């Protein structure tokens, strides 16, 4: 029992096949070419996306290294500054 929105593809294909084998072969060839083109485009897109991710990871790694260097500089500055303030406060009491 078919609902109004349900197509009976078997009947459609049977009508196509009975109408002539050349038309079916041409349709299959056209569909195969279209699918191969789609797969080729998807492979190109995937390789471009992979290259983009690789470049993004390089940039992110470089940014993390620069941030790490910045954090180390801030910590060293803080240690030197507080050591200087501590020694200055000890020497100024004498």
N, C-alpha and C positions, 0 to 999 in steps of 0.2 A: 504494500500500500504506500503510494508515494504522496508526500505532502506537497502543497503548491510550490514551496521553495526548494524542493529536492529534484535534482535533474537525474534522469536515467541515462548515465553516460554510456552504458552498454548499447542502448538503442542507437545513440548518436554515432558511436564508432561503427556499429553494424551497418548503418545507412551509408556512412562514408566509405567503408570497405567495399560494399556492394556497388557503389557508384563508379568505382574504377580504381585499380591498384596503383596507377601512375600518380593520381592525386594524393593518395595516402603516402606513397614513397616521397613525393615532393614535400608534403607537410612534415613528415618525419625528418627529412633532410634540413628543412628550414628551421624546425624546432631544435635540432641538434646543433646547428650553427649558432642559433641564438643562445643556447645554453653554454656552448663552448666560449662564446664571446663574453657572457656573463661571468663564467668561471675565470677567464683570463683577466677581466677587469677586477674581480675580487682578489686575485693573486697580486696584481699590481698594487691595489689599495692596501692589502695586508703588508706587502714589503715596504711601502711608503710609511705605513703606520709603525712598523718595526723600526725603521730608520729614525722616525720622529721620537719614538720612545727611547732609543739608544742615545740620541742627542740630548733629550731631556734628562736622562739619567746622568750623563756627563756633566751637564750644567748644574744639576742638583748636587752631585758629588763635589764639584768645585765650590759651590756656595756653602755647603756644609763645612768643607775644609777651611774656607775663609772665615766662617762664623766661629769655628773652633779656635782659629788663631786669634780672632778678636776677643773671645772669652778668655783665653790664656793671657792676653795682654792686659785686660781689665783686672784679672785676678792678681797678676804680678804687680801692676800699678797699685792696687789696693794694699797688698802686703808691704810694698816699699813705703807707701804713704803712711800707713798706720805704724810701721816700725820707726819711721822718722818722727812722727808725732809722739810716740811713746818715749823715744830717746830724748827728744827735745823737752818733754815734760819732766823727765827724770833729771836732766841737766839743769833745768831752770829752777829747781827747788834748792839747789846747793848754793 
